[in-house]
Amino acid sequence: MKIRECMKRKVISIGAGESLGQAARLLVEHHIGTLPVVDEQNRLVGLLHLRNLLALVTPDFVRLVGDFNFVHDFGAVEDRLPSLEQINMPVAKLMQTPIFVDEDSGLLRAFSVLDRHALSDLPILDKEGKLIGIASRVDIGVALLKGWLHSGGGAGA
């Protein structure tokens, strides 16, 4: 099976010049964790993840402490907000290098790319390099498991 057969075709994306505030609005409004960043021709130029935005307000000590089992919350730090300067910063300042597969990619290859790069969503490009879809770890995993069921390997015990 090819990735184009299980990808979502309605992709919420953002331009590199838009603000991080606008990106946050899109993530919240559409309940998503990844925003592909595209140019005027709908070509993928970057990725903005929910974790990139949350890193703006995550205290430095979080990266230093290995185990949080003894902490129930971070107190006043829980309500920390980004500065107005950060909210107005263009997406281009925070976006990551784009990672993607083309529409003819096999599912196991796509899943391997997600896994290798610790992503939850993977943009899908057409032959001209334009963004045409996005597939989540769940979309790909479920499509792979359906193959198991159709082969008779998972049908009832």
N, C-alpha and C positions, 0 to 999 in steps of 0.2 A: 504494500500500500504506500502511496505517496503522501507527503505532508499536506498537499493541497486538498486532499480528500477529507481531512479532519480539522483544518484550520478554521478560525473565525474570520469571516470576510469583512465584518464591520470593525474597523480598526480606529481607535481614538488615538490621534497623534497630535503633535505640537511643532511649531516652528522654533528654530534656534534663537530667534530674537524675542520670543515671548518671555514673559516674566516667570519667575519661580512661583509667584503667587497664583498666576493663571494655571500653571502646571498642577499646583496643589488643588485648585478648584476642580480641574478635570479628573484627577485621581479620586477625589472624594465623590464627585457627582456620578462618576461611572463605576465606582467601587472596583478600581483596577490597581495594579501594582507596578506596571511598566508603561511608559509613554515612549513610543518611537518618535524620534525627532527627525523631521523631514524638511527638505528644501521646497522651493516653489514648484518643482516638477514631480513632487512626491517621491523623491529619492531619499533613502535612509542615510542620515548623516550622523546619528548618534542615538543613544538610549538614555532615558532618565528613569531611574527606579525610585520607588517609594523610600527605600533605604538611603538613597542619596539625599533626599529632603530631610529625613529624620536625623541624619548625621549632623545637620546644622544645629540641632538643639540637644544632641546627646553629649553629656559631659565626657571629657577626656578620660576620666577614671574608668569608664565603662570598658574601654579598650585594654586597660591594664589589669582588671580583676577577672580571674578565670572562672570563678564560681559565685553565683548570686543566690544560692539556695538560702542563705541566712538573711537576705534582705527582702522585705515584703513590698516596699516601695522606696522611691528615692526622695520622698518628702517634697519640699518646695521645688526641687529640680523637675518634678513631674509636670509642672505647669509652665516650664520654660518655653518662650516663644522666640522665633527668629527675629532679627532686627528688621526694620523697614528697608534698610539697604539690602539685606539678604533677600527679602520678599520681592524687591524690585529688580534684582539681578537677573540678567538674561539666562535662559536655559543653557545656552552655549557654554557658560562658565562652569556648569556643574555636570553636564551630560558626559556619558561614558562612550568609549569607542563602540561603534555598532557591531553587534554579533548577530548573525542571521544565517538562514539557509535559503536556497532557491526552491521554487515550487515543486521541482522534480526530486527533491531529496527524499530518501526513504525514512520511515518512522524511527527506526533504531538509530540511524545516523543523527537525526534531529534530536532524539532523546539524549544521545551521547554528547552533543554540543551543549545542550542545556545543563547536563550533569557536569561536564568539564569546566564550565564557566559559572557554575552555581547560580543559574538563572531560573526564574519561574515561568517566564514567557519568552517566546522566540519569534521575532519578526520573519515573515516569509516574503521573498522578493520574486518578481517575474523575470523573464529573460532580459528585459531592458533595465533591470535594477530598481524597478519601482515597487513600493510597498503595496502588497495586495492582500496580506493577511497576517494573523498572529496566532500562535498555538501555545497553549499552556502545557505545563508538565502533565496536568491531568488529562487534557485533550489527547495528547500523544500516548500516555500510558493506557487510557481507556481504549483507544483505537488498537493498540497492540494486544491488550487483553481480549478484545472481541475476536481477534484472530485465533486465540487459544480456544475460545468457546466454539467457534465455527469448525474447528478441527476435531471436535469431540473430546478434547482433553479436559474441558471444564464443565461438561454437562452432567449435573447431578451425580450422586455417589451411590 
